[in-house]
Amino acid sequence: QVHLVESGGGLVQPGGSLRLSCTASRIEHAATSMGWYRQAPGKQRELVVDITDDGNTNYAYSVKGRFTISRADRDLTLYLQMNNLKPDDTAVYYCNYRRMAPFSYNYWGQGTQVTVSA
């Protein structure tokens, strides 16, 4: 079991920045991909960005050039740097660690609220 905890959310004005962090309790079997998702009120959860174990990234069109994913501590920490935030970025942000077989898993954090408002 991998326990994920997000932090770094909050209230920010349009144009501002935030950095989200996701800390994994332990990883016995390395994730094959890690990512950030978000869910706005009344909407489905959507991919923001993910990164594979070999470093390939996939950004949602709406955040390209503004958000950057990174990882550290042998993938025990995942970051999302968010710049030039917009009101449409308001959502609960979740981190996700997943692994394909063998030893497959799909873990989610509890989420952190990001609110972009003047």
Order of alpha helices (4+ residues) and beta strands (2+ residues): beta-beta-beta-beta-beta-beta-beta-beta-beta-beta-beta
